[in-house]
């Protein structure tokens, strides 16, 4: 950890990582400041660079603290609303021991605690993701002339989807909260990786060939990511 004085007597604490990179870079991750620096960069130049970004760092840390505070306040109770395919549905108690979604509401057994309600909703989201996403993959895979070896659902918090080197697709259950056409974008994005395992120009040509408006869908996906960053789903 390195530390230096910022504006108005505040202290900036950062972790320095040196590598073969050519330029200095600054990141705020999980409420902490990280600096990437070339192997031969002087400490003086690094500190000068960090100080030049003082306001940016302050703003980022403040936003991170706000997100953390919101996450800590996040609870789910009967009568609250939960997203599915971009629409909100109520969370209701239903006699019996089953959990599910009936196209009108999320239904759960009565008398659950807030944590139990959240856990039950996650189970419902996983069921919906396992039901819906493989069908979407199959539909667009045929259209794009590719086919993954498997479609799996995971609990990833920061990645909506991924494509392994063996052409297996993975999707976070959280994706099922997104609007239907935004889900299409993520599915097509991962299917495109079967052909191009990178984000080169060729990759985006494939995506745009299927979805000319993919950038607008990207934006809505980022809006959802911002919303979920304020919610603690575990």
N, C-alpha and C positions, 0 to 999 in steps of 0.2 A: 504493500500500500504506500502510495506517495501522497503528500499533502502540501498545499500551498494556499496562501491567502487570496481570497477573491474580493469582490466589491463589498464595501461597507463592513469590512472586518470579518466577513464570512469565510469559512474554510472549505476548500474543495479537496475532497479525498478521492483518489482514483487508483485503479489497478493498471499497471503498465504491462503490455505484452509486446515483446519484440519478435520480429520475423523478417523474412526476406522481402517483405512488401516494400514498395517504393515511396509511399506517401504516408502522412499521419492521418489517423482516423479516430473519431470519437463516437462512443456508444453509451447509451443509458439503458441498462438491462436490469430488470427486477430491482429498481431503485438504487442501483450502483453505477458509478461512472467507470468506463473502461477506455483505455487508449491503446490503439495499435500503432506501433512505430517501427521504422526501419532499424535494422541491427546497429547501424552507425549513427543514428540520430542522437544529438547531444541532449542531456537533461535540460539544459537551458532552453533549447529550441522547443522541446516537448512542453515545458511549463509555459512558455510564451504562447504556444498554440492553445493550450488548455485555457489560459486566461482570456484569450481572444474570443473564446466560446462561452464565457461566463454566463451571459444572459440565457443563451440556448440551454445550457446545463441546468440553470435555475428553473427555467420554465418546464423542462422535461422532468426534473425531479418533483416539482410541484404537481404535475399531471400524474406522475406515478403514485405519489402519495394519495391523491384524490381517488385514483382507481382502487388503491388498496383499502382506503376507508369505505368506499362503496361496496367492495367485495365482502368486507367484514360485516357489513350491515345486511347483506343479501340473505333473505329467507324465503321459503315457499310455504304457503298455508292454503287451506281450503278457501275457495273463492278467488284466489289469485289467477292470473292469466299466464298461459304458457304458449310458446310459439310452435307452430308446425306448418311447414311450407309457407312461411311468411305471414301466416294469419294467427291471431290469438284465440285460444280456446280456454274455457274455465277449467279449473281443477276442482272436481267435486267428489264428495264422499258417496259411496254406493255400498249398500249392505252386502256382506260376503267378503271373501278373502282375495278376490281377483283384482288385477290392475289391467288397464287397457285404454284404448282410444276408440270411440264409436262414431267418429266424424263430426261429433258435436261437442265433445268434452273429453278431458282426461278423467277417468274414474278410478278411484282408489278406495280401499277399505276405510271405514270411519275410525276416528280416535288415533290417528297417527301423529307423531311429533313432527315438527318442521323438518328435521333431518331425515326422518323416515319418508316424508312426502317427497323431498328432493330425490332420495334414493329410488323411490317408486317411479317418479317421473323419468329418471335416467333409464330405468329398465324399459319403460314404455318407448322412449326414444330409440333405444337399441333395437327393440322389436320392429319399430317402424322403419328404421334404417336398413335392417336385414331384409325386410319385406320389399321396400321400394327401390333401393339403390341397385341391386343386381339386375332388376328389370330394365332400369335406365341404361346400365352398362351394356346389356345385351342389345338394346335398341340402337344405341349409337355406335357400338362396335360393328354391327352389320353395315351401318351406313358408311363407316370410315374404313372398312375392309381390314380390321384388326381384331384380335381376340385375346384377352388376358387369360392366364392359366387359372386365376382365382380372383374372387372379390371378397375382401374381408372388412369387417367393421371393428374399429378400435376406439380408444378413448383419448386420442391425441388432442392436446389443448391448443396448439399453435399451428398445426398443419391440417387443412381441410382434407387433403388427400395426398397420396404418394404412389409411385410406381416403382417396384423393385427391379433389379437387373434381370430377374427371372420372369418379368412381365406379370407380376401379381399386383393387383390394385388394392390399396387400403384407403378407407374413408373413415373420418371421425364421425361418431354418432351425432355430434353437434351440427353437422351439415344439414341434417333433416329439418333444422329450424329455418333454413334459408328459403326464400321464394323458389318456386318450382323451376323457373327458367334460370335462376342462379345456380341451383343444383345441377342443371344441365351443363352449365359452363364448367363446373369443377369436374364432372364426369368426362366431358370432352377433353379438358385440359390433361387429365391423367391418361386417357386413351391415346392422346397425341404423343405422350412420352414412350409409348410402345414403339413408335417409329423413330422419334428423336428424344434421346435421353438427356436433354439439356433445354436451355431456353434460348436457343439460337434463332436467327431470323427464319430458318426453315421450319422450326417448331411453331412459331407464331403464324406462319403462312398456313399451316395445317389447321390450327385453331380457327383462324379467320375464315378459312374456306368453309367451315361448318357453321360458324357463328360470326357473321360480319360485325355484330354489335357487342362482341365479347368485352370490350373495354368498359362499356356502360354497366355490364353485369359484374365486372371486376369491382367497380366502385361500390355497388350495392353490397357485395360480399365484404368489402372493407368496412362498410357502415355496420354490418352485423358483427364483425369482429370487434369493432370498437364497443358496441353494446355489450357483448359477452365478456369483454375485459373488465367490466364493472360488476360482473356477477360471478359468484363462487359456486361453480358446479362440481367442485372437487377434482 
